[in-house]
């Protein structure tokens, strides 16, 4: 898939939204990319997963690990395209990312970390930390969309299927807030947890 095809697909399903949003990173933006709206269509999820997997075929990975919730579907499709296992990390009761549900990594197992959207890369960095704590070896990281503006630093090779120039702001620097707007919180991190 080329850039134009991906952008057209995101727009077609309404995944690119405009307004005033507080992202899961805490930053504010006038644009929110809701990948779940494209990934809810299995044929699109499979197509995007295959395209993203193609970027990492040379890394000889044994497992894909993704942060919950946004990375699970795309991570699964990338793993399927590569013919490897798909695991995910999620927040435990203390709010820390952890490998749960009986998931295990073998010592030195080569891992590809996959996310849906990068803004600051915080969830990907947390996932890398969990994989390393569990004895895995992160050899690369990928995302469907990189909206970091080239500022992402992960200390492993990192590639995204699509780079989008979408400005985001610290809350105290947000022009939308200064204009009197209140952000909405569309990300899964803000869902109420019933633990």
C-alpha positions in Angstrom: 0.0 0.0 0.0 1.3 3.4 -0.8 0.8 6.6 1.2 -2.1 7.9 -0.9 -4.0 4.6 -0.5 -3.5 4.5 3.2 -4.7 8.1 3.7 -7.7 7.5 1.4 -8.6 4.4 3.4 -8.3 6.3 6.8 -10.5 9.1 5.5 -13.0 6.8 3.9 -13.8 5.0 7.2 -13.8 8.3 9.2 -10.6 7.5 11.2 -9.1 11.0 10.8 -11.1 13.2 13.1 -10.9 16.9 13.8 -11.8 18.8 17.0 -9.9 19.3 20.3 -8.5 16.2 21.7 -6.3 15.1 24.7 -4.2 12.3 23.5 -3.2 9.3 25.7 0.3 10.9 25.8 -1.3 13.9 27.6 -0.6 16.2 24.6 -3.4 18.1 22.9 -4.2 18.1 19.2 -6.8 19.3 16.7 -6.6 16.0 14.9 -7.1 12.5 16.3 -6.5 9.3 14.3 -8.9 6.5 15.5 -7.3 3.4 14.0 -10.0 1.3 15.5 -12.3 2.6 12.8 -10.2 1.1 10.0 -9.2 -2.0 12.0 -12.8 -2.9 12.7 -12.9 -4.1 9.1 -11.0 -7.4 8.9 -10.0 -7.0 5.3 -8.5 -3.6 6.0 -6.7 -4.8 9.2 -5.2 -7.7 7.3 -4.1 -5.5 4.4 -2.5 -2.9 6.7 -0.9 -5.7 8.9 0.7 -7.3 5.8 2.0 -4.0 4.6 3.5 -3.2 8.0 5.0 -6.7 8.3 6.7 -6.3 5.0 8.8 -3.5 6.5 10.3 -6.0 9.1 10.8 -9.2 7.2 14.6 -9.0 7.4 14.5 -8.8 11.2 13.8 -12.6 11.8 11.4 -12.0 14.7 9.9 -14.9 16.7 7.1 -12.8 18.3 5.2 -9.6 18.0 4.3 -7.7 21.3 1.9 -4.8 21.3 0.6 -2.4 24.0 -3.1 -2.8 24.8 -5.5 -1.6 23.7 -4.7 0.2 20.5 -1.9 -2.0 19.3 -3.6 -5.4 19.8 -5.3 -5.7 16.4 -2.5 -4.4 14.3 0.0 -6.4 16.2 -2.0 -9.6 15.7 -2.2 -8.9 11.9 1.5 -8.2 11.7 2.2 -11.4 13.6 -0.1 -13.4 11.3 1.6 -12.0 8.2 5.0 -12.9 9.6 3.8 -16.4 10.8 4.8 -15.7 14.5 3.1 -15.4 17.9 1.2 -12.3 18.9 1.2 -11.2 22.6 0.2 -7.9 24.3 1.1 -6.0 27.4 -1.6 -4.3 29.4 -1.8 -2.2 32.6 -2.0 -4.0 35.9 -3.8 -2.8 39.0 -1.0 -0.4 39.8 -1.2 1.1 36.3 2.1 -0.3 35.1 2.4 -2.2 31.8 2.9 -5.9 32.3 2.8 -9.2 30.4 -0.2 -11.0 31.8 -2.7 -13.7 30.9 -0.1 -16.4 31.0 2.0 -14.8 28.2 5.7 -15.7 28.4 8.8 -14.9 26.4 11.7 -17.2 26.0 15.1 -15.8 27.1 16.6 -13.9 24.1 13.4 -14.3 22.0 13.5 -11.8 19.1 10.6 -9.4 19.4 9.0 -6.8 17.2 7.0 -4.2 19.1 3.9 -3.0 17.1 1.7 0.0 17.9 -1.2 1.7 16.1 -0.2 5.4 16.4 3.0 7.0 17.7 2.8 10.6 19.1 5.5 10.5 21.8 6.2 6.7 21.7 5.5 6.4 25.4 3.4 3.1 25.1 6.0 1.6 22.8 8.9 2.5 25.2 6.9 1.0 28.1 6.3 -2.2 26.0 10.0 -2.4 25.1 10.8 -2.1 28.8 8.4 -5.0 29.7 9.8 -7.2 26.9 13.4 -6.6 28.2 12.4 -7.3 31.8 10.9 -10.6 30.7 14.1 -11.6 28.9 13.1 -10.9 25.3 15.2 -9.0 22.8 13.5 -6.2 21.0 15.0 -6.0 17.5 12.6 -3.4 16.0 9.4 -1.4 16.5 6.7 -0.4 14.1 3.5 1.5 13.9 0.7 2.1 11.4 1.1 5.9 11.8 3.9 8.1 13.1 2.6 11.5 14.0 5.7 12.3 16.1 7.1 14.8 13.6 10.4 12.9 13.4 11.0 13.3 17.2 10.6 9.6 18.1 13.6 8.0 19.8 13.2 4.3 20.7 16.8 3.0 20.7 15.8 0.2 18.2 15.2 0.4 14.5 11.7 2.0 14.1 9.5 2.3 11.0 5.9 3.4 10.4 3.7 2.6 7.5 2.6 6.2 7.2 4.1 9.4 8.6 1.6 12.2 9.1 2.5 15.8 10.1 -0.1 16.4 12.8 0.8 19.0 15.4 0.3 18.3 19.0 0.9 20.6 22.0 1.6 20.4 25.7 -1.6 21.4 27.5 -0.2 24.8 28.7 0.8 25.6 25.1 -2.4 24.5 23.4 -3.9 27.2 21.1 -7.3 25.4 21.3 -7.3 25.7 25.1 -6.2 29.3 24.9 -9.2 29.9 22.7 -11.5 28.6 25.5 -11.9 25.0 24.2 -12.1 21.9 26.3 -10.5 18.7 24.9 -12.3 15.4 24.7 -10.4 12.2 25.6 -11.0 9.6 22.9 -8.2 7.2 23.8 -8.7 3.8 25.5 -6.4 4.9 28.4 -9.3 7.1 29.7 -11.9 4.3 29.8 -13.1 3.4 33.3 -11.5 0.3 34.6 -13.5 -2.2 36.6 -10.8 -4.3 38.2 
